[in-house]
Amino acid sequence: MPSFIKARKKNHKLLYENLKKYKKYFILPEVESKADPSWFGFLLTVRKDVGYTRDEIVKYLENNKIATRMLFAGNIIRHPSFKNVKFRIYNNLKNTDFVMNNSFWIGVYPGITFEMIDYILENFDEFLKKIK
């Protein structure tokens, strides 16, 4: 298990260090100062008005054999399982809607190699080069 956690942290760090140059396009994950997460994945949220949508970059990555996953939550009350559940909403849920509609995951599985990370990063570079 320690090597599994170490590899996930390494992959997450490599993605973060190389994608932080695109902060104007993405909201990147942040870690609380005292936290030491064992990352499940690398979450990206596409910012508003950047010239492309989450669906467009996900389609591009998937077409280039880079697996992505949607964030399963966001505004959970929009999930069909809440159809007949009574709940109370305080204020509005614009941030949860934003996260639900604009976030996606890239894997940090321990079996991902440096070459695979480079390939992922090259594809981000290629996609975003067309946006600039």
N, C-alpha and C positions, 0 to 999 in steps of 0.2 A: 504494500500500500504506500509506503513512503516514496518509492520511485515513481509510482503512478501520479501521486500528488505533485512531486517535483517536476515531472514532465508537463503536466497540465499548467503549472505556474510558468514554466519556461515558455511554452507555446503562447500563453496569454501575454506574457511580457514582450515576446518578439512581435506579436501582432500590434500591441499597444505602441511600442517604440517606433514602429514603422508606419502606423496609421495616424499617429498624433499630428502629422503634418497636414492632415485633412480635417482638422477640427472645425473649419468653417463649413464643412459639409455634413459632419456627423457629431452627435453627442456621444462621447466615449465613456466607458465605465470609469467610475472613480471609487477609490478605496478609502474608507475611514482610517484615520491615522493609527488607531490601535488594532485594526482588523488584519487578519492574515488568511484571506480566503483560499480555498481550494476550488478553483474556477470550474464551473460546469461548461461554460462556453464564453465566447467573446461577443458581448451584446453591442450592437450598433443601432443608433437611432438617427434616421435621416432628418436633418434640420429642415425647417420651412423655407420655401422659395430658393432652393439651391439649383434648380434647373433639371431635376430628375426626381422620380418617386422611388419609394422603397421597392415597389413591384418591378420597376425597370432595372434597378441594380441587382435585385435578387434573380430576375430572369437572366441577366447577363452572366452572373456568377454560375448559376445552375447550368446554363448552356455551355459553360466552360468547365463543367464537371467539378464545381466547387459546391458542396452541399451546404445548404442553409436551413434554418428552421425559424418559424415565426414564434414570437413571444406568445405564450398560451394565455396570458392574462390581459393586462391592460384594463380596459373597462369590463370587468367580469360580469356586470349586470346585463351586458349585451349577449352573453352566452345563452344558448337555448335552455340550459338547465335552470335558468332563473326566470323562465317564462311565467311560471305560476307561483313564484316565491314573493312574499311580501317583504319589502325592504324600504328603507328611508334614505333619501339622498340629501346630503347637506351641501348647499351651494351648487356648483356645477361640476361636471366631470370632464372638463376640456383637456386636462393633462392626461387623464387615463385614456381618453379617446386618442389623443396624440400619440402616446406610447403604443397603444394597440395598433394604430394604423401606420406607424413609421419605424418600428423596431424589428430587428431580426438578429439571429444568432449565426456565428461562424464557430465551428467546432474547435476544441483545444485538446482533443483526444490524444493520449500519450503516444500513440503510434504514428502521429503526424511527424514527418521528418523535416529537416531544415529545407530540403529541396521542395517539399510540398508547401511549406510556409512561403518560400520565395515565389512559387507559382501563384499562390493566393495573392500575394502583394503585387506581383506583376499585373494581375488581372484588375486589381483595384486601380493601379496606375493607369492602365489602358482605358478603363471605363471613365475615370475622372479627367483624363487628358482631353476627352471629347467634350466635357462639360465646361472646362475653364474658358 
